C-alpha cells in the first residue's frame, strides 16, 4: 500500500509542522509530507531545517488573495478554496493538518476532506458549549484566557481549574467547532504567565498532533465528548468577560 500524503496548513513559525515533518523522516509517522500551504513566510526557516524543499511550500498571503480575488471578481474564500484544492489534488493529498493556521478554511475544502482534516488548538475545547476557542482565540490569547480563568475561579473558592489541554480536533466550518479527537493535559503553575504556560504546552502539542495522525492513519480516531461541561454554568459570564478583555 502506498504511503498516504499529508498537507500542512500553517500561519506562524510552524514548530509543530516541523516536528511532524521530522517524525515522518525518522519513520515514527508513516506519512509523506508532500505540501505546505502557508499564509506568510514565517514558517520557512523551521520547515526548510526540517528537510522540506522550497518547492513543497506554497505561500498565499491574505493581502495577495484579496487583491487577486478582486481582479477575478470572486470572493477571497472561494479563491482560497480553489488554490488549496488545486494544490492538494496536484500532490495527491490524503490528509490535511492545520497547525497554527489562522485563516478560516473554506467549506469547499472541508467537504473534500470530511474526515481527514485535523486542527491543532492550544487550549481546552468543549464544542457546542462555552470553551477557550472561537474567532480570535489562538496562540497566547488562549493561554492568557485559561490562566486568568483559573486565577479568577480560585478567588471564588474553586481550585479545580489549574490545568489546560492541548487539543487535536476535526476541522469544522466554524472556528474550533470540530469534534475533539485527542487531548494532552498540562498543569498550570501558580506563578505561570501566558508565555511560560505556552512554552510548556507546546512540547505536549507536538507529540499530541503526531499521535493523532498515527490514529488517523490506522482508523482509530474517535470523537471525545466531555461528560461534564468544561465551564460551569455559573462561570459562563466570567469566561465571556475574560475572552472579551483579551480579544
Secondary structure, 3 states (H helix, E strand, C coil): CCCEEEEEEECCCCHHHHHHHHHHHCCCCCEEEEEEEECCCCCHHHHHHHCCCHHHEEECCHHHHHHHHHHCCCCHHHHHHHHHHHHHHHHCCCEEEEECCCCCCCHHHHHHCCCCEEEEECCCCCCCCCCCCCCCCCCHHHHHHHHHHHHHHHHCCCCCCCEEEEEEEECCCCCCCCCEEEEEEEECCCCCCHHHHHHHHHHHHHHHHHHHHHHHHHCCCCCECCCCCCCCHHHHHHHHHHHHHHC
